[in-house]
Amino acid sequence: MTREPIVLDTNIVLDVFVFADVAAAPVRAALEAGQLDWLATLPMREELARVLAYPKIVPRLAFYSLTAQDVLAAFNKHTRLVEVAARAKLICRDPDDQQFIDLAVAHQALLLSKDKAVISMAKRLLAQGIRAQVAI
């Protein structure tokens, strides 16, 4: 079975593994079923760890009876860590999101993001064969 390569930005990861967002349920189900090849880099994991310590996120983790370690364990379980991708020709207005674009372009992967700077690039990314969308 060929698994579809996918890149998830940090907000989508939170929706999938912390907030149990209904729109993210298909992503979680596909990951659990082994249908997606979630590509990530070590800096993406480090960003997630940093975000999980934010004052707005810590109480949400507690509300869902989760810890940052739980979320990072899910990240570790479902991702395939790859090298940081070379900078893509398409440049994102938000430098924090560039790493997700670079990785999606390098691996011709579906890019899930709710970030306006990323989604505003959807047409340009599609011209490169990359789908950028908020959910699957």
Legacy VTK file of the C-alpha trace (Angstrom):
# vtk DataFile Version 3.0
C-alpha trace
ASCII
DATASET POLYDATA
POINTS 136 float
0.000 0.000 0.000
1.362 3.406 -0.979
0.855 5.931 1.772
0.146 9.536 0.830
2.906 11.900 1.970
1.562 14.665 4.181
2.970 17.625 6.083
1.016 18.973 9.068
1.635 22.410 10.473
1.723 22.811 14.246
-1.864 24.077 14.550
-3.160 21.025 12.698
-1.106 18.767 14.989
-2.780 20.443 17.973
-6.202 19.965 16.380
-5.494 16.268 15.778
-3.863 15.317 19.077
-5.047 17.889 21.630
-8.318 19.515 20.673
-9.948 16.516 18.955
-11.240 18.945 16.323
-13.984 17.321 14.215
-12.322 18.580 11.019
-9.096 16.857 12.100
-10.741 13.501 12.860
-10.140 12.118 9.337
-6.429 12.944 9.668
-6.185 11.139 12.981
-8.092 8.133 11.625
-5.880 7.952 8.530
-2.735 8.202 10.671
-3.988 5.471 13.007
-4.787 3.281 9.983
-1.311 3.847 8.535
-2.700 5.482 5.391
-0.605 8.650 5.598
3.144 9.144 5.514
3.429 12.128 7.881
6.734 13.796 7.132
8.329 16.038 9.727
11.710 17.385 10.744
13.392 17.738 14.097
12.835 21.540 14.088
9.106 20.893 13.582
9.108 18.626 16.639
11.005 21.270 18.605
8.434 23.897 17.573
5.620 21.624 18.746
7.351 21.101 22.104
7.723 24.881 22.473
4.047 25.495 21.613
2.886 22.830 24.076
4.488 24.913 26.849
2.609 28.122 25.903
0.464 29.530 28.740
-2.667 29.269 26.545
-2.001 25.616 25.686
-1.026 24.166 29.091
-4.558 24.501 30.564
-6.041 22.988 27.405
-3.784 19.955 27.780
-4.959 19.586 31.374
-8.609 19.960 30.294
-8.175 17.012 27.908
-6.159 15.040 30.511
-3.063 15.207 28.334
0.543 16.160 28.883
3.028 17.613 26.449
4.779 14.229 26.587
1.558 12.519 25.420
1.352 14.770 22.370
5.050 14.392 21.588
4.692 10.608 21.893
1.880 10.713 19.311
4.111 12.867 17.091
6.936 10.344 17.460
4.627 7.408 16.743
3.087 8.814 13.580
5.853 10.816 11.912
8.694 9.846 9.680
11.504 12.228 10.524
13.335 13.470 7.463
16.090 15.989 6.845
15.209 19.671 6.743
14.258 20.467 3.148
16.038 22.970 0.952
14.293 26.309 0.668
11.518 26.222 -1.922
11.222 28.846 -4.626
7.833 29.783 -3.176
8.318 32.074 -0.198
5.740 32.390 2.568
4.977 35.774 4.132
5.277 34.139 7.556
8.857 32.891 7.997
7.711 30.445 10.725
5.638 28.589 8.130
8.342 28.362 5.474
9.645 25.055 6.831
6.285 23.388 6.161
6.160 24.703 2.591
9.758 23.665 1.950
9.091 20.124 3.168
5.828 19.745 1.229
7.483 20.947 -1.981
10.557 18.741 -1.509
8.431 15.616 -1.014
5.444 16.537 -3.207
3.265 16.128 -0.119
-0.198 17.305 0.807
0.165 20.294 3.171
-2.443 20.785 5.886
-2.476 24.195 7.522
-4.960 26.697 8.892
-2.420 29.504 8.655
-3.687 32.292 6.397
-0.200 32.951 5.018
0.042 29.325 3.865
-3.507 28.962 2.564
-3.151 32.221 0.602
-0.408 30.420 -1.346
-2.673 27.499 -2.344
-2.885 28.419 -6.053
0.861 28.974 -6.360
1.537 25.714 -4.526
-0.917 23.848 -6.734
1.033 25.058 -9.766
3.975 23.152 -8.200
1.804 20.064 -7.695
1.275 20.703 -3.964
-2.185 20.790 -2.433
-2.446 23.129 0.560
-5.712 22.881 2.454
-7.179 23.118 5.939
-8.461 19.515 6.190
-8.705 16.233 4.302
LINES 1 137
136 0 1 2 3 4 5 6 7 8 9 10 11 12 13 14 15 16 17 18 19 20 21 22 23 24 25 26 27 28 29 30 31 32 33 34 35 36 37 38 39 40 41 42 43 44 45 46 47 48 49 50 51 52 53 54 55 56 57 58 59 60 61 62 63 64 65 66 67 68 69 70 71 72 73 74 75 76 77 78 79 80 81 82 83 84 85 86 87 88 89 90 91 92 93 94 95 96 97 98 99 100 101 102 103 104 105 106 107 108 109 110 111 112 113 114 115 116 117 118 119 120 121 122 123 124 125 126 127 128 129 130 131 132 133 134 135
